[in-house]
Amino acid sequence: MATRRTTKPPKDPAPAVCSPCDGSGMVAATVRVGRKRRPVGQQDGLCLNCLGSGTAPDA
C-alpha cells in the first residue's frame, strides 16, 4: 500500500516594512517658526508613504 503524502500550503510572507518610517508609521517633521522660518524642533507626523500602517505599499 502506498503512503499518502500531503503538502502544506505555503505560508504568506511577512509584509514588507515601509522604508521612510521603518515600520512605525510615524516620521519626524521639523517645526519652523518666525518670519525667517527658523527650525525650533521636531514633532511626530504621519508617514505619507504608508499612511501610518507601517507596511510598504504595493507597487
C-alpha positions in Angstrom: 0.0 0.0 0.0 1.4 3.4 -1.0 1.7 6.1 1.6 -0.2 9.2 1.0 1.7 12.5 1.3 0.1 15.8 1.8 1.8 19.1 1.2 1.2 22.1 3.4 0.1 25.3 1.7 3.0 27.9 1.6 3.0 30.4 4.4 2.2 34.0 3.5 5.4 36.1 3.5 5.6 38.9 6.1 4.5 42.2 4.6 7.4 44.5 3.6 8.3 47.2 6.0 7.9 50.8 4.9 11.4 52.4 4.4 10.8 56.1 5.3 9.3 55.2 8.7 10.9 51.8 9.3 7.6 50.3 10.1 6.5 52.7 12.9 4.0 54.7 10.8 5.5 58.0 12.1 8.2 60.3 10.8 9.9 63.3 12.3 8.6 66.7 10.9 10.6 69.9 11.5 8.7 72.7 13.3 9.5 76.1 11.9 8.6 79.5 13.4 9.0 83.2 12.7 9.4 85.3 9.6 12.7 83.6 8.7 11.2 80.2 9.3 13.9 79.0 11.7 13.7 75.4 12.9 13.0 75.1 16.6 12.3 71.3 17.0 10.7 68.3 15.6 7.4 66.6 16.2 5.9 63.2 15.0 3.9 63.2 11.8 2.0 60.5 9.9 4.1 58.7 7.3 2.6 59.7 3.9 4.2 56.7 2.1 2.3 54.0 4.1 -0.4 56.3 5.7 0.5 55.1 9.2 0.2 51.4 8.6 3.9 50.6 8.7 3.8 48.3 5.7 5.2 49.2 2.3 2.5 50.0 -0.3 2.2 47.6 -3.2 3.8 48.8 -6.4 
